[in-house]
């Protein structure tokens, strides 16, 4: 059967695959459109397996909100160029929407990802988009928060995504306040919501650090032990306050703490994803890469 340009165009529009891949699939299946789609999907799976050893540290975060539930999801790509691709961005939004509709909670370390990929054919869609886009794609993590009021914020086109949930108020003013706090979290990146969340091991470590700093400060030599303890408590409180959202100065109204700005609203959960954080990126040498390709 003769493969026409119209057939190739139709298959390309259906799958988003490259023109030559579409023509090859149609030729292989003697023009059977459904069979050609299957061939492209299988080819995508094969290509995906070859890409798994590559490092995907770029990408974007997207958020999804429904009522009192909000989700932030991060999907990685190999290059920033792909992160700007509309097809990729739509896929990331689908991941966030799927996570929102599921009963999974996710986590900052990638919990529930396998279960998420098994939901609503998301794994097959990942394979399809990998074939279409031509890079390794990785659904890295998602987090879900729930409260009387929820808010989300995306910064830098998706470089940072934040979701926050709070109880105690749910009117428009509360939602606006929580949204402002989401912006604050994106900018300041607090480690914890309150000092109650700081693990004792971290408190002990910081105590040891401050003790050593003070021991090497000649200005504190010969100070009474009681005075030194008071100074150290002040230093520790300052550090812990800087770590914790509620104690931080609100970025829009300095000298006012986040807790004071929020009033009756009480932050329950927050999640902040900065794309690629914690992923070891491969150092590329563009000149060497071009030279290697010229030899092929």
N, C-alpha and C positions, 0 to 999 in steps of 0.2 A: 504493500500500500504506500502511495506517495505521501510523504509528510509535508504539509503545506505550512507556510509562514503563519497563517491564521491559527492552525492547530498549536504551533509552538507558542504563539502569543497567548492563547487560551490557557495552556498548561502553566505558562509562566505567571499569569495573573492568578491562577488557582493556588499555586504553591510558593511563588516568590523566588523560585530557583533560577539559576542562570540560564541564558538562552541556549548555550551549547549543551548543558545538562538536560534541558527539556527536549531538545531535538534528539539527543542520544537515547533518552528514555522512551520517546515515542517510536523511534526506529526499532528499539529492542522489543517493544510490545506490539509492533505492527499497527501503530495508530490507536490502540486501545487506551483511552484517556484515563480511566480508573486504574488500569494496570500500570500505566506510566506514573501515576501519583504514588502507587505503592513502591515502584522501583526507586523513585526519588527519596521516599521515606527510608527505605532500606539503605540506600547509598548514604543518606544523611547519618544513619546510625554508624555505618562503617567509618565515615569521615570523623564522626564525633569521637570514636574510640581512638583514632590516631592523634586527636588533639588533646587527649586527657593529660599528657605529660607537659603540656605548655602551661605557662603561668598566666592566669587571668586576674589582674589586679586593678583594672579600670572598671568602668561601669557606672551605674546610677542607683540611687535609692528612690523608691516611690512610696506613697502613703495611700491608705484607703480608710474611709470613715463611714460608719453607719450607726446613727443614734448615739449610744453611750459606749461604743466600741471603736477603737482605732488600731490600725496596723501600719508598721513600717517594714519594708522589705528591701533587701539589697541583692542585686544580680550583677555579676562581674563579667567583663569581656576582656579581651587581650589588649585592645587599643582604645584610646579616648575617642578616636574617630567613630568607631562603632557605637560608642555610648551616645553619640549625637544622632544616630540613625533612628528614624521614626519607627521602623519595624521593631527594632530592639526596645525602644521606649514603650511601645504598646505591649510587648511581651512582659516587660517588668511590671507594668500596671496590672496585667492579667495575673501575675504571680501575687501581687498585693491583694487584689480583689478575691482571688481564690483562698488566700490565707484568712482574709476577713470573714468569708462565708463558712470556713471550716470550724471545727471545734478544737483546733490545735492552738497552742499558745506560743510555740516557737521559743526563741531565746537568743541572746547575744552570741552564743557559741555554736549556733547552727543546730540546736535541738529541733526535732520534728521535721527536718528537711526531707528525709526519705518518705515520711508519711504524707507530707505536702505534695511531693512529686507524684505520689500514687493517687492523688485526688483529681478527679475530673480530667483525666488524660493529660495532666501537666507534663509528665515525663516525656510522652510522645511529642508534645508541642515543643519541648526543649530540644529534642532531637531534630525536629523539623526546622526550628529557627537556627540551630547550629549549621545545618546544611545550607539554609538560605543565606545566612550572613557570612559564613565562611570562617568564623573564628570559634575558639573554645568559649562557651558560655557556661557560667556556673551560678546556680541559685544558691547563694551562700548562707543567708540567714533572714529571719523575720522575727518580729516581736509584736505582741498584742497587749493592749492595755484597756481596762474597763473602769468606768466611774460615773458619778452623777453628771460630770461634764468632761468631755475629751477634746483635745485639740491636736493639730498637726502642723508641721512647718517644713518646707523644703527650701534649702539654700543652694545657691550656685548651680541651678539647673539639675540638682539631684546629687551633688557632691556630699551633702549632709541631709539626712532625714531625721525628724524628731516627732515622737508622739508622746503625749502626756495625758494622764487621767487624774481627776480630782473629785473629792466628795465635799459636801457641805453647801454647795450652791450649784444651780444649773440654769440660771437665767442668762440673758444675752450678755450682761455685764461680766458675769463669771466666765462665760466662754471667751469673751474678748481678753480677759485677764489671763486665762490659761494659754491662749494663743500667744500673748506677749511673752509669757514665761517659756513657751516652746522656742521662741526666737532667742531668748536669753540663753537657754540650754545649748542651742546651736552655736552661739558665739563663745560662751564661757566654758562649756563642757565640764560640768560638775561630775565628780566621781560618785557621789551619793546624794540622796534626798535630804537626809538628816544625819546628825552625828550618831544616832542610835544604830545606824546601819554599818558604821565603820567596824571592821573585824578587829578584835583585840590584838591580833598579831601585828596589824598595821599600826595600831596605836603604840604598841611596845617598840616597834621598829623606829617610829618617829621620835619616841622618847629617847631612845639610845642615840639617835642622830643629834638631837638637840643637846643632850648631855655632853657629847664629844665636842660639839661646837663651843659650848660654854666653857669647857675645860681648857680649850686652847685660846680663850679670849683673855688677854692680860688685864683688861679693864675689870674683870670679875674676880681677879685673884684676891684672896683673903676676905672675900665677902662671907658673911655668916651663912650657914647651911639653910636656915629658914628663908633668908632673902633669895638665895639661889633657887630654892624650890618655887618661890613665888614668881620669879622671872621665867623659869622654865614652864610653869603652868600657863603664863601669859603667851609665851611663844607657841606652845602646843595648841592652845585655844585658837590662836590666829591661823595656824596651819589647817586645823580641822574645819574652821569656819570657811576657809577658802575652798576646801574640798566639797562642801555640802551646799546644795542648792538653796535651802531655806535660810541659811546664814549669810549667803552672799549678798553683796549690794546689787540691787536690781539695776540692770544696765541702762534702763531708760530714766530712772530716778535715783542717781547716786546718793549715798548716805541713807537710803531707805532699803531695808532688807527685803528679800523676796517674800518672806513670811508676812511681813507687815503689809506689803503691797497686795498680797492675796486676800488679806482679811480673813473671812470665815472659811474660805475654800482651803481644803487640805489636800496637798499633792499626795497621791497614793502610789503611782507608778510613772516611770519615764523610761524612754528608750531613745538613744541617740546613735545613729549609724553614720560613720564617716567612711565613704567608699574606699576600700583597699587598706584600711588600717589593720596592721598586724600581718599583712601579706608581704612576704619577701619578694621584692620585684627584681627581675632579671635586668642586669645592666646591658644595654644594647650599644654596640659600636657600629654606627651606620656605615662608615667607610668600609669596614671589614665585611659587612653584610653585602654591600654592593659588589665588592671585589670578588666575593665567593660566588655570587650569582653570575658574574661575567665569565667565570671559569667553566660554568656548566654547559 
